[in-house]
Amino acid sequence: MPKLIDHDERQQLIAEAVWRVIVRDGVSAVSVREVAAEAGLSSGSLRHVFPSKSALVAYSMQLVHDRVRERIRTRLEITDPRSRALAICEEMLPLDDRRRCEMEVNLALIAESPGHPDLRRIALDAHHALREGCFRVLTDLSRHGLFDPERDVGAEALRLHALLDGLAMHLVLGENDSPDAAAGALAAHLDSLAHPESPGPSHAAVSPSRRSQR
């Protein structure tokens, strides 16, 4: 019997086809006919799932952010606070082919957002979520003694947000910086936020008493 695909799975398969079209040919190439061909569907079948191109690209952008959030949730299970902070932040960087594809799609659709209210809303929601995520990462480091109490968490969250955006752009657009170099720069920045007298990264594991307090 042929495999039955539920509605959510079909939406995601179509959105991934949109991603491939954007990465290969740009946003201007996205059309119901082109995406349907890429997904191996008829135009009628695609329209049954997404009645308009507007709905199609909005869902495709939202899926990028949903996938990132899903991966971040798994990183929250990491017990060492420094490793956890680094792993969460790395999910916002295009350090491999999958994340690079997502970042290229996101940037391409952000460029389209001024004339597309749904894309604009999704982009702003993601922007605010990233800032809040940076704040939570630094707050978590502070709880474990890995953030200088003399620093302002809000100001440092802005700086971390800007660093992540900048590193992402370097990796997508430039050829001078490797994923390893970007990850190293991020790690060095997080370590620089600790109090000068705090233990180094090799001593940053959470003690049993700390774990019991969370």
Protein Blocks (a to p, Z undefined) as FASTA:
>chain_A
ZZdddfklmmmmmmmmmmmmmmmnojklpcfklmmmmnopafklmmmmmmbfklmmmmmm
mmmmmmmmmmmmmmmmpmblklmmmmmmmmmpcfbfklmmmmmmmmmmmmmmmmomklmm
mmmmmmmmmmmmmmmmmmmmmmnopacfkbcfklmmmmmmmmmmmmmmmmmmmmkbcfkl
mmmmmmmmmmmmpcfkbccfklmcccfklmmmZZ
